[in-house]
Amino acid sequence: MKTDFNLVSADLVGSVVFRPDFNDRSESLSANQAWSLFFTGGQEDKALGFNPELGRLLTNLLLATAATGALWALLFSAVD
């Protein structure tokens, strides 16, 4: 029996961002898609689901961490 199914297809094992059907209409990515791509190393853009609140939470946590670090460095850089 011969099949046309290829188990080693580039669409199955490659990054989702290099697939031909990924973002073919040049739409902007949602925060969930961006974080999913980050956490999975570009392998899956729907790993976190479709709830936009999780993407916003992760983005705000990142911004709060950066702001806290900058404030910490500013406050304690003058202390000898």
N, C-alpha and C positions, 0 to 999 in steps of 0.2 A: 504494500500500500504506500502510495506516495502522496504527501501533502504539500501545500504551498505555505504552510505556517513556518516562519523563521523565528526560532527562539532567541537568536542572537541579534535581533533587530536593534538598530541604534535608537529607535523610539522607546524601546523597553528598558534599556540599560543606561542611556545617556541622560544628561541633565534636561530638565523640562524646559529651560530657557532656550535651548538649541533645537527644540522640536519645531518643525515648520508651522504647526497650527497654534503655537503659543503666541498670544498677543498679536495675531495677524491683522487686526484692525487698528493697531497702535493705540489701544485704550490705556489709561493709567491704571497702575496696580493699586489694589486696596492695601491697607496696612496689614491685614491678615495674610494676604498673598505674599507680601514682602517679608514678613516675619516667618512664614512657613518656608519660603525659599532659603532664608538665612539659617533656620534651625535644621533643615534637612540637607543643607549643602547644595541647594539648587535642584534637588531631586523631585520635590513635590510642592505644588503651590496651593494645595487645598488641605494640608495636614491639620491646620487649626480650625477648619470649618469656615462657615460664612457669617458668624456673629461678629459685627464690627467692633463691639465693645472690647474684646480681647486684644485686638490690634491696637486700639487706642490706649489701653492700659499698658501694654508693653512699651509703646512709644513714649507715653508720659513717664513711665519708670526710668527709661533711658535718659530723658531730658532732666528729670529730677536728680538722677545720679550725677550727671555732668554738672548741673548747677551747684549741687552740694559740694562736689570736688573743687570747683572753681572758687566757691565761697570759702571753703576750708583753706585752700592755698592762699587766698587773698588775706584772710584774717591772721593766719599763723606764719606768714612769710616775714612779717616785721618783728616777730618775737624772737629774741636772741637768747 
